[in-house]
Amino acid sequence: MLDQLFNLIKDQSQEAVVKNPAVPDQYNRDVMQTLMGSITGGMQQEVQQGNLDGVMGLLSGRTVGGGGIASMLANPIVSSISQTATSKLVERFGLSPAIASGIVAAVLPAVLSRFINKTSNPNDSSMDFNSILGSLLGGSASTASPAQKGNGINFNEIGYALADGKLDMNDLQRLGGGLLGNTSGTSGNKGDAPGLGGLLGGLFGQK
């Protein structure tokens, strides 16, 4: 996931960073890495704080409106990432707040839009919900995705259902408690919570 995300940031940073006279050339890659760290760190913090449904809503594109700059930045998770990234660019590279916020505004919404499009597209194998959520939950995307941890959760099934409208955010919030219970790392009895397949089946049946 990280390589793909960095490549998206690199593509989008040519004008805002590489050709920006306010950013010394020796800082170009570090600025891009700071943007990437703000994105991954921000989403990881949201998941760890229990906002799994918010992150999945973002990755599926359900909570970013039409995907434009204004609607993207209106998402609370994206807004938080934007503020963090701006602060880090000011602190680490001595950029003015105006220059830093301009870089973030030019790069972040476009990167996240492409990131969301790739993640929510079942025909694009470069990114998916399982690998991203696996990484955010502390596992390796290749060896410890949520679907492979023995908890039976397939985030791709949920994410793609959100992306194509079979689930909405209210449905996801109803599922949230069971999802978080299954991903908490505790050794509780799996029979204590309804199976994800049953929950999804019931929700799909209502559509």
N, C-alpha and C positions, 0 to 999 in steps of 0.2 A: 504493500500500500504506500509506504513512504516514498519509494522511488517514483511511482506514478504521480503522487501528489507533488513532489518536488519538480517533476518535469512540467506539470501544469503551471506551477508558479513561475518557473523559468520562462516558459513561453509567454506568459502574461506580463512579465517584468521587463521586457526589452525596452519599452518606452519609459515606463514609470521609474525604473531603477537603473538599468545599464546605460541608457542615454540621458539620464538625469544629471545635469552638471552639479547638482547639490549633493550627490552621492559619490564620494571618491571611488575610483575604480577598484581599489583593493578591498572595498567593503561590499561589493555587489553580491557575491555569493553569501556572505554572512547576513546581509539584509534578507535575502531570499530564505535562508534557513531560519531566520527569526520569524518570518511570516509563517513558515511551515510549522514551527514549534508552537506558535500561538494558536494555529488551527487545531492541531492534534491535541495540544495541552488543554485547550478550551473544551473540546468535545469530551476528552477523557475526564475532566473535572465534572462535567455535567452528568456523565454516566455514574461516576463514583458517588455523586451527591443524590443519586436516585432518579435523575431526569432521563431515564432511558427512552421513555416515550417521546420526549422532546427531541432527542438526537435522532431517533428513527423518523420522526415527522420531518425533520430537516433533511435527512439523507434521501427520503422518498420524494421530496419536493412538495409535500402537502402543506407546509407552513411557511412558504416563501412567496406566496402570491404568484405573480407572473414571472418571477425570476429576474426582474430588473433591479437596478442598483438600489432604488428606494425601498422596494418590497423586500429585497434580500436583507438590507441593513435594518429593516424593521423587525426582523426575527430576533427575539431576545438573546438567543445563543450567538448569532452572528454579530449582534451589537456588542456583546461582551467580548468576543474574540477581537473585534475591531478596536475596542478601547485598549485591550491588553497589548495588541500589536503596535498601536500608535505609541503607547507609553514606552514599550521596549525599544522602539526605533529612536525615540528621543534620548532615552537613557544610555543606550549602548553606542550610538553613533553620533551623538551631538547634533542631530537634525532638529530644526525648529518644529514646533507642534504643527504648524501649517503644512510644512513639507512632508512630515511623517504622516499626517492624516490624509494628505493628497495621495501619497503612495498606497496607503491601505485602501482608500476608496477606489483607486484605479485597478488594484490587483485582486483584493479579496472577493468582491461579489462575482467577478468574472471567473475566478478560479473555482469558487464554490458552486457556481452554476454548472460548469463543466464536470466537476466532481460529482454533483448530484445526478447529472444526466448519465454519467457512466455507471454509477452505483445502482440507479433505479432501472437500468435497461438490462433485462435478463439475457439479451443477446450480446452484451459486452462482457467478456470474461476477464477483462483487466482489473475490474474492481467489483466487489459484491458486498452485501450486508454482512455475511458471515465473517469474511476476512477483516472488514473494518471493525465490527463489534468485537471480534476476537482480539484484535490489537488493542482496542480501547479498554477492554476488560482485563488486559494484562497478559494475554497469551500471544504466541506467534501466529501470524496470519496463516502460515502454512501448516503448522503442527498442532495448534491449540485453539482453533476457532470454536465458537460456542456450540456449533452442531457436532463437534468432535470431542467435547469434554465429558460426554456421558450424561448430560442433562437433558438430551432429547430436543433441544431448542434449535429450530432452523430459522434464523433471522431472515434468510432470503425469502422464505415463504411469506413471512409477515410484511417485509419491506416491499416486495413486488405487489402484494395485495393492496397495500397503501397507495403505491404509485399508480395503479390502474383503477383505483376507486372501489375495490371490493371491500376494503376496510376504510373507516374514517378515524379521525383523532379520538372521538368519543369511544369507539371500539378499542383503540389502542390503550386508552387510559383504563378501560375495564380490564384489559389483559395485563396491565402494568404490574399489579401486585404479584401475580403468578410468575411473570417473567423475572422480576427482581428476586423473588424467592428462589427460583431455580438457578440464578446466576450468582447467588451470594457466597457460594463456596462452603456453605454449611453442610452438615451431614444428616439433614433431616430426611424423613421418609418421603419418597417421591409421591406416595399415595396421599399425602396430606393436601396436595393442591390438585385442581383439575388438570388433566393432560392438555397440552397445548393443542394437539390435534382436535380434541373434543371441543375446546373453546373456539378454535377457528372454524370448525365445522358448524357449530351453532351460529356463529356470527355470519358466515357465508349464507347459511340457510335463511337468514332474515333479510338478505338483500333482494 
